[in-house]
Amino acid sequence: MTQTLAINQIGYFVSGVKTGVLAKAGAQELSWTLTDVTTKTKVASGKTSPGTVDAISGDTVHVADFSSFDREGSYVLEIDSVLSSPFTIGREVLASLAKDALHYFYLTRSGIELKPEFAGTSWARPAGHLSDAEITAYEGPDAQGRLWKTYDYKINGLGGWYDAGDYGKYVVNGGIAVWTLQNAYERNPAAFQDGAQAIPEAGNGIPDILDEARWETNFLLNMQIPSGKPLEGMAFHKLHDRKWSGVPAELPTHFDNNNEHQGADWGRFVFEPTTAATLNLAATAAQAARLWKKWDPAFADRCVKAAKTAWEAARAHPDLLAGNVPGAGGGNYDDLNVADEFYRAAAELYATTGEKLFLDFVTTSPYFHSFPGLEAAASSSMSWADTAALGSITLAVVKTGLPQGEVNRLHAQIVATADRYLEILAGQGYRVPAEASAYVWGSTSLVLNNAVILALAYDFTNKAAYRDGVIHALDYLLGMNANLKCFVTGYGSNPVLHPHHRIWGNDPDAGVPPPPPGLVAGGPNANIQDPEMEAAQLKVAPIAKRYLDTIGSYATNEVAINWNAPLVWVSHWLDQQYNQR
């Protein structure tokens, strides 16, 4: 077996848990030392845990725990004569990452020129897809042969965030990404200031994280079918090209949307209104309404009205479920169970309005009495398709008219789920709160979402084990894994260099810029879902090692807004814990 040494390649908090992992055959304990890079002196030493087999990676791992060492500086860990790359022990180790993770959302904005003073010279670019301001609904057959007819009006789909490595924009994915950013703010408003981010809105007196979330919220609001039209109040599911573009591909400022429908196999369209998209709009707009009431009452009023209209439309059309439309050119984001979206929307509407209608819906839902993630088969508590946890978190965090006993019960549900993640973590060689079922497309986001649950459990209990669990989760993303890979661009000794992305293809000779710092890649995927994974014969590799840092591996190396949003949440949360922000 090749000997490898895995660490958090960014560094560790002075008073936080600190571990490193060596993969080496044998059950014996091994000696470790910590050396100060500046003075070349050994400052700590000890013995690792006995070697144990980590089933997901196939490695026999030896863990060095140097948590008791609390001196700031730059260090190298050595286990059994194997050296790590240098890393930092300090207090501000995540401050830069937290800022860059949020800045990703500005850099992926659609419909606005990114100027050098905000984007930097490497990532400045013209506005993309200004032609989305007038776009029609798809007309033609879907992948199942069902014929879709267009509507007799155009949608203003301008703005929003590009969803991932492509030029599509999706309401359901935007819904959870916006919720995550807004929830991070709502949990601790004092931690997010105006002027902290390099965005055009900085200095307007409004926290930058809300300004950024609003850019997407405006897009979501515009995807709602206007009054007087068929299915009024419902929301279109997505907006993207009819055919996939190349990778990388030049970002068009204007695109021929084929609004006259001169053929079904080219153009750019909005696609089918769905119940899932409508409820995502209802929930996100309701959440935005209470956050913006202080800063922009008119916008808050617009949001709450749109949320109520969307709720009524979804109740009238509960079975418009997303399918594979049109089958190419964009992700499906199909969701055949929307009971969780109804619960989440009702929870957000209740938290904002206090109306009994929404309280009654919440309290009679099974999701109110059982938090997702406790089930043995559950790999995570939440995702774009499973959103009930978002509603319960809001009810657990936001002050509403719920009796304190009910709030305490929600807290207990979340803590019990966090306990399950700690049990999973304890059984993993690389101390990650994710078992084999979590290694899917976007596995890093499931790890981060589980870390959110651990963080909330710490908020509710002040028990250090939950905070340590959050650190271990981020350690995994930042290099303490079987791939020795920092799954975040621009950070660590072995960062992601070639994400699957049309703009940031990292080919400077061809004029294609590298990725900006702070983007989290999807990570290892047990399922072989792209040609590069097949060509690399990853099917025979251990699950935790089914990852490729290549632009063509969209199933392991894409980036996405719903993956970066929990990176923002978790990195800011940890930074707040150790720096009282």
N, C-alpha and C positions, 0 to 999 in steps of 0.2 A: 504494500500500500504506500502511495506517495504521502509523505508527511506534510501537513499543512497547518498553519496557525491562523485562526480566525479571531478578529477583534472588531470592535466598533472603530472604524477607520477615521472618524472625526474625533472622537474622544469621549471622556467620561466626566460627570459632575464630581466636584471635590468630595461632597458628602453622599454621593450616590453609590449604588451597587456597581461593581466593576468586575467583569470576568473576561477571560479569553479561553479559546478552545483549540486544542491540538487534536487532529485526526491521526491516530497511529494504532496499529494492531497491538493487542496485549492488554491485560487487565491490571497491570501494576500501576501504582502511583508514580508520578514523574516529578522531578524537581523543576521549579520555575524561579525566575528572578526578574526583577524590574530594574531597569537601568535608566538613569537620568541622561538624556541625550546631550545636554550642555556640559555637564561635569564628567561624564563617562563613569560615574560611580554607581554601584549597585545600591539601591535604596530599599528594597524589600525582596523577600524570598519566601518560598514555602513549597508545599506538595500539592499536586493536583488531586482531584477525585480519582478513584480507580477507573480504569477504562471500561466504558459500557457501550454496547452496540446501539446506535441510533438507526432504527428500522427504516425511516423515510429516506435518509441519505446513504445508508449502507456503511457509514463510518463508525469506527470505534473511537469514541471521544473521551478526552481527558480535560477537565475543566479546572482552570486556575482562577481562584477567587482572591482578588487583591483589594476588596472593598474597604478594608481598614486603612489603606494608604490614602492620605488626604492632603497631599502637598501639590500645589499647582506647578505645572511645568510641562515639558515635552519628554516622552518616555518611550522605551522599547521593551516589550515583553519577550522573554525567552523561555521556552519550554523544551526541555530535553535537547538543547543545542539548536533548536529551531527558533529563528527570530521573526518577530512581527515587523511591520512597517511602523514608523514613528507615529505617535498619537498624542493628543493633549489631555491633560487633566486640568479642569478649570471650572469657571462659573458661567461663562458666556458661550459654552460649546455649541449651543443650538440657536443662538440669536440670529446668525446669518442664514442658516437653513430655514428658519421659520419665516424670515422675510422673503427669501428667494422662492420658497414654496408658494407663497401668496402671490408673488409677482408673476408667476407663470400664467395666472388668469388674465392679467393685462396683456401679456405677450401672445395669448391665444384669442384675443378679441377679434371679432369679425366686424367689418363695416367702419373701421376707423384707421387712419394713418398712424403708425407707430413711429413717433419722432425720436431721434437719437437721445434727446435729453431725458426721455423716460425709458426707452427700450435699450439704450446703448447702441453704439455704432454697428455692432455685429448683428443685431436683431431688429434694427429699424427697417420699416418696409412701408410700401403704399397700402392704402385701405384695401381690404379684400371683400369681394362680392357686394359691392354697392347695388348691384342689380337685384339683390334679394328684396329691395324695397317694393318691387312689383313682381310677384311670383304667383303662379296658378297651382291648382291642385292636380295631382297626377291623373291622367286619363289613359287607361289601358289595362291589360291583363296582369294579374299578380302571378307569383310562382305556382299557385294552385290552379291557375286558369280562370279565376273569378275576374270579371270585367268591372273596372272602376271608371265611373263617369265624372267629369270635372264639374266644378262649381262655376257659376256665372259671374265671378268677381275675383279680384286679386287680393292677396294677403301681403301686408308689409312685414316681411321676415328679416328686415335689416337688423344688424347688431348681433348680440349674443356672443357666446364663446364657441369656437370650433371644438367639437366634442373630444377628439382624440388625435390620431395621426392622419385623419382624413379631413375633408372640408364639410362634413355633415354637422347638423345641429339637431339635438334630440331633446324633446321636452321631458321625458322621464329621467334621463341622465342629468339634465340641467336641474331637475327638481331636487334630487338628493344632493347634488353638489352645492346648490344655493343653500339648502337647509343646513348643511354641515358648516358652511362659513357663517351663516347667520346664527346658528346655535353656539358656535365658538364665541361670537360676540356677546350673545345674550347671557351666556353663562358668566362672563366676566368682562363687562363693557370697559372697565378701567384699563384693561390690558391692550386695547386697540385705540390708537390715537389718529388724529388727522395729521397728515404730513409725514407719516412713517414710511409710506410706500412711494415709489417713483411712478406716479400716475398723473394724468392731467387734472384730476379733481383735487389733488393734494392742496391743502390750504383753503378749502371752502368751508371749514368749520365742522365738517362731518367726518366721522371715522372712516379711514380709507377702505376698511374691509366691507363696510356697508355700501360705499360707492361702487366697489368692484362687484358685489353681489347684485346691485341694482342694474348693472349693465346687462346681466343675463335675465333678470326679472322683467325688464322692459321687453325683451324678446319673447319671453314666455307669455306675457300679457297680450302681445300682438298675435300670438298663435291661436287666440280664442276667436271662434266664429262670431261675427258681429250680429247684433240684434236684427231681426227681420229676415234672416237667412235660414235655410234648412239646417237643423241641428244647432241652432243658435245657442251660444254658451259653452258648447263643447270645444275642445282644443285639438288642433292637428297634432299628430304624433311626432312628426319629424320633418326635416327639410334637408335635402341633399341631392347630389347629382344622380342622374338616371344610370350612369355607368361609372365604375371606379376609374379614377385618374391614375396616372403612373406614380411611382414612388422613387425619388422625390418628384414633385411637380410644381411648376411655377404657380404662385398664388394669383388668380385673376382679379383685377379690380372690377371688371365688368364681365359677365358671363351670359351667353345666349341661353336664356331659360327655356326657350321653345314654348313661349306663352301661347302661341297659335296652334300648338299641338300638331306640328307637321310630321310627326312620327313618334312612335312610342318608345324608341330605343335611344333617345338622346335628350338632353336638356337638364333642367334643375327644377324641382317641384317641392311642394309640401305634400305629405302623404297622409291619408286616412285619419279622420278624427277618431279618437278612442277614449274609452272610459278611463283607462289608466293615465293617459296624458292629462285629461280633464281634471282628475283628482290630484295629480301632481301640481297642476296649476292652482287648484283650490287651496291646497295645503301650503304651498310656498308663498302664495300671495297673502294668505291670512297671516302667516308668520311675519312677512315683510311689513304688513299693515301696522302691527303693534310696535315694531322696531322703528318705523319711520314716522310715527305719530309725533314724536318730539322734534324731528328734524325737518319734515316736509309733510304737514297735515293733508295737503291736497293729494299728494302721491299716496299717502296712507289710505285716504278715502277711496281713491281709484282701486287700490289693491283689495280692500275689503269688499267692495262692490263686485269686482271681478271674481273673487273667491266665492262669494255667495251665489253668484250667477252660475259659476262652474259647478258648484255643489248641486244646485237644483237641476242642472242639465244632466249631470252624472246619475242622479237619482231617477231621472226620466229615461235614461238610456244606460242601464247598468251592464249591458252585455255587448257593447261594441269593443270587442277584444282584438288586440293587435296581432297581426299575422305577418307572413313573409311577403311584404309589399315593398317594391316590386320584385325583390329577390336578388338585386344587384345594385351597386352604387352607393350603398349605405348599410349600416347595421340594422338588424331587425328590431331589437329591443321588444320582442314579443312577450306578452304577459297574459296568461290565461286565467289568473286568479287575482281579482281586484278587491277582495274583502279586506285585505290589509291596507290598501290605498284608501278605502272608505273610512276605516278606523283612523288612519293618520290624518286625513283631511278633517274629520270631525273633531279630533283632538286639537288641531291647530285653530280651527274656527271657534271652538269653545274657549281656548286660552285667550283668544283675541276679543271675542264678543261677549262671553259669559252667558250666551243664550241657552235656555233649557233644551231646546231642540237638539243641539249638538252634545250637551251633557248626557242626555238620555241615550243617544246613539252610542256614545263612548262607553257608558257604564253597562250597557247590555251586550257589548261585543266581547267575545271570548278572549280577544287580545288584551283587554283591560285586566284580565285575571291570570294571564299566563304570558310572561315575557319571552319573546323568541330568543332562541339560543340555548335554552336548557335541554332541549331534546337531544338524545344521544347522537342522532344523525346530523344535527345542525353544525355546519362548519363555521358559521358566523351569525351574528344577531341581525344584520341588516345589509342590504345591497340595494341597487336601483330597483330590483324586482320585488324585494321583500322589505317593506317600509313600515310595518307596524311598530317596530322598536322606536322609530323616530317619534311617533305619536306619544308613546309612553315616556320617552325621555323628556319631551316637552312638558308633559303633565307632572313629571317628577322634579323638574328644574324651575319651571315658570310658576310664579305665584298666581293661583287661580282661586275659584271658589270651592275647589275640592276640599272636603274635610281632611284635617291633618292625618287622621288614621289611614285614609286612602293613599295619601301621599307617602306615608311611611311604608305602606304595603308595596307601592311601586318601587321605592328605594330598596326594599328587601328583595324584590324580584331581580333587580339589576345586580345587587350584591351577590345573590345566589348564582347568577349567570357568570359573574366575574370569578366566583369560586371555581366554577367548572373550567374556565380558561386557565386559572392557576394550576389546576390539576393536570390539564393537558400540557402546559408549559413544563411542569416538573418531570413529565415523561419524555420530553424531547431533548435530544442531545445538544442542540443549539439553542435551547431555552426559548423557543418561539411558541406563542399561544395559538398554535394551529396544528391540527392533525392532518392525516393524509387527505381527507375529503376536502380540505381547504385549498389544495394545490390545483387550482383551476385557472382559467383565463382571468388575469388580474388578481392573482393570489396575494400580492402585497397589500392590496386594498382590504382584503378580508383580515389580514393581520392587523392593519391599522384600525379597522372598525372594531375589532376585538379589544385593541388597546384603548379605544374610546370608552368601552364598557368598564375596563379596569380603572381608568382614570375617574370615571363617575363614582365607582365604588369607593375609591380613595376620598373623593369629595364628601361622600355620605358618612364614611366611617373613620377617616384619618388613620387607617391601618397601613403601615409601610409596605406590606406585602403587595398591595395593589399598585402602589407607585413603582415598586421594583419590577412588577410585571410589565408596566408601560415601558420602563427602561429596556427590559429584555426584548420587547417587541421592536423597539427602534434600533437596538443593537443589531438585531437580525437584518433589518433593512440596510443598515449602514456598514455591513461587512461581516458580521458574525454569523456566517452561513456556510453551507457546504461548497458553495461556489467561490468563496473568498471575494465576493462581489459587493460593492456598494451599489445598491439598486437605485441610487439617486445620482443624477447627472451633476458633474462639477464638484463632487465631494469625495474625499478619501483617496487612497493610493490606487484603487482599482475601480473607478466609477463607470457607470454606463456611458458609452461613447457613441453608439450608433442606434439610437432609438428608431422604431418604425414611425417615421414622421415625414410628411411631404415637404415641409419648409426646412426643418432642421436635420437634413440628411447627412451632415458632417462630411462634405466633400468640397473643401476649400478650393481645390484646383478647378472645380466646375462652378464656383461661385455659390455653392450651397453651404450655409453657415453651420457650425456645430450647434449642439443643443445648448440652450442657456442653463445655468445651474438651478437646481431645485426641482427637477422633474423626476417623479418616481415611475420606474418601468413596471410592467405587469408582473414580471418574476416567473419562477418555475411553474410549469403547467403539466400536470400528469397526463393530459390528453394531447395527442399529437395532432395539432390543428393547423399547421402551415407546412408548405413544402420544405422549408429549410430545416424544420424539426425532423421531417422524414429523411431528408438527405443526410443529416447528422446522425441518423439511427438512434435518436434519443429514446425510442421505445424500450431499448434494452438498458438504459441508464436508470439508476435509482430516481424516484420521483422528485426528490429535492434538487436533483442536478439536471433536470430537464429545462434548461435555460440556454439561450444564445444571445450574445450581444451583437446582433447583426440587424441591419435595417429591414431585411426581408422577413424576420421572424415576428410577425404581427401578433402571434399567439403568446409570445413571452416578452417582447420588448417594445410594445406600444406604450404610449402614455395617454392619460385620459383625465378629464376634469373630476370625475367621481373617485379617482384614485388619489389625485393630488389634494383634494379637499380634506380628507382625513389626515393627510400628512401635515397640512396647515394646522388642523385642530390639535393633533398630538404634539407636534413640535412646539407650538405656542404654549400648550398646557405644561409641558415639562419645563420649558424656559421660565414660565411663571412660578412654578413650584420652587425653583432654586434661586430665583432673582426677585421675587416679590413684586412682579409687574402687575 
